[in-house]
Amino acid sequence: MDQAASTGQTTEGVKSAEAILGLARVHDVEMPITGVVSALLLGRVTFARSRP
């Protein structure tokens, strides 16, 4: 889903979140918040399901 198109606004992080996670994996760095943000932005999880 194109976040910017659906909101009519700029949605920061949509393009970079997956790249950041890939770089973190390469360097063995855990980034759980970025993982959740990425999943939310890409529609892989809902906000209600992203909370602990």
Backbone bond lengths (Angstrom), bond angles and torsions (degrees), N, CA, C in turn:
res aa  C-N    CA-C-N  psi(-1)  N-CA   C-N-CA  omega(-1)  CA-C   N-CA-C  phi
1 M - - - 1.444 - - 1.518 108.80 -
2 D 1.314 116.80 136.01 1.457 120.50 178.57 1.517 108.89 -84.83
3 Q 1.319 116.14 102.90 1.462 121.76 -175.12 1.516 112.18 -60.07
4 A 1.308 118.31 -44.78 1.454 121.01 -177.49 1.524 110.54 -63.45
5 A 1.320 116.78 -40.41 1.461 119.86 179.82 1.520 111.63 -67.26
6 S 1.311 117.56 -38.98 1.468 120.01 -176.82 1.522 112.33 -73.07
7 T 1.344 117.75 -25.42 1.464 120.26 -179.28 1.520 112.27 -102.33
8 G 1.327 116.61 -18.05 1.446 120.10 -175.50 1.518 112.76 74.55
9 Q 1.335 116.72 11.53 1.456 122.26 -177.46 1.522 109.62 -131.29
10 T 1.314 115.21 168.19 1.456 120.98 174.64 1.526 109.20 -71.94
11 T 1.307 115.99 132.79 1.461 120.87 177.08 1.517 107.41 -116.59
12 E 1.304 115.94 102.95 1.459 120.56 -175.65 1.521 111.71 -74.02
13 G 1.316 115.53 140.75 1.447 120.90 174.06 1.512 115.35 96.17
14 V 1.328 118.04 -12.62 1.461 119.58 -177.00 1.520 110.78 -58.83
15 K 1.316 116.78 -48.01 1.464 120.05 -177.46 1.521 113.19 -78.37
16 S 1.315 117.80 -30.67 1.460 119.61 -173.23 1.527 114.95 -92.23
17 A 1.319 118.91 -20.61 1.466 121.21 -173.70 1.533 112.30 -57.74
18 E 1.327 117.19 -47.21 1.465 119.87 -179.32 1.524 111.48 -66.15
19 A 1.320 116.96 -38.72 1.469 119.92 178.29 1.527 111.16 -64.70
20 I 1.313 116.49 -40.15 1.464 120.79 178.46 1.522 110.12 -63.34
21 L 1.323 117.06 -42.77 1.470 120.20 178.89 1.528 111.33 -65.07
22 G 1.315 116.70 -38.77 1.465 119.98 177.38 1.516 111.69 -62.39
23 L 1.314 116.31 -43.22 1.465 120.91 177.93 1.526 110.77 -64.72
24 A 1.317 116.32 -40.14 1.469 120.01 178.28 1.529 110.71 -62.42
25 R 1.326 116.92 -41.68 1.478 120.51 179.13 1.527 111.06 -62.11
26 V 1.337 115.97 -42.80 1.469 120.69 179.70 1.527 110.73 -58.91
27 H 1.319 116.45 -36.64 1.465 121.34 -177.06 1.528 112.57 -99.19
28 D 1.333 116.16 11.55 1.463 122.77 177.15 1.539 112.23 54.67
29 V 1.336 114.73 47.53 1.464 121.66 178.60 1.526 108.01 -112.97
30 E 1.318 116.50 128.59 1.463 120.88 177.83 1.522 109.39 -83.06
31 M 1.318 116.36 131.38 1.462 121.98 179.26 1.528 109.35 -136.45
32 P 1.331 117.32 69.46 1.462 120.43 -174.58 1.529 114.40 -63.01
33 I 1.313 118.04 -35.13 1.469 119.50 179.82 1.526 109.80 -68.03
34 T 1.317 116.31 -44.09 1.461 120.01 177.58 1.523 110.42 -62.17
35 G 1.328 116.99 -36.31 1.458 120.54 177.43 1.517 112.41 -62.04
36 V 1.313 116.72 -42.40 1.470 120.68 179.21 1.520 110.07 -69.74
37 V 1.321 117.50 -43.46 1.463 120.64 178.42 1.527 110.04 -59.24
38 S 1.306 116.98 -44.73 1.457 121.22 178.62 1.529 111.12 -60.75
39 A 1.308 116.47 -46.46 1.472 120.42 179.46 1.534 111.28 -61.09
40 L 1.317 116.79 -39.82 1.468 120.64 177.48 1.523 110.95 -64.85
41 L 1.332 116.41 -47.69 1.458 120.53 -177.47 1.521 112.70 -64.33
42 L 1.321 116.57 -32.89 1.464 120.71 -178.91 1.523 112.79 -90.53
43 G 1.330 116.74 0.78 1.459 120.46 177.33 1.513 114.49 75.34
44 R 1.319 117.11 19.39 1.468 120.84 -179.72 1.521 112.24 -81.48
45 V 1.336 116.30 -17.82 1.456 121.76 -178.96 1.530 107.25 -149.11
46 T 1.318 116.34 150.18 1.462 120.24 175.77 1.521 109.09 -89.86
47 F 1.321 116.50 162.96 1.445 120.17 179.42 1.536 110.66 -59.79
48 A 1.311 116.24 -43.03 1.468 120.12 -178.79 1.528 111.47 -60.15
49 R 1.328 117.44 -37.00 1.465 121.17 -178.59 1.520 112.36 -84.38
50 S 1.329 118.34 -11.64 1.461 120.47 -177.86 1.518 112.58 -84.24
51 R 1.313 116.58 -12.99 1.462 120.69 -177.12 1.522 110.78 -85.99
52 P 1.347 116.68 146.43 1.476 119.72 -179.31 1.516 112.04 -69.51
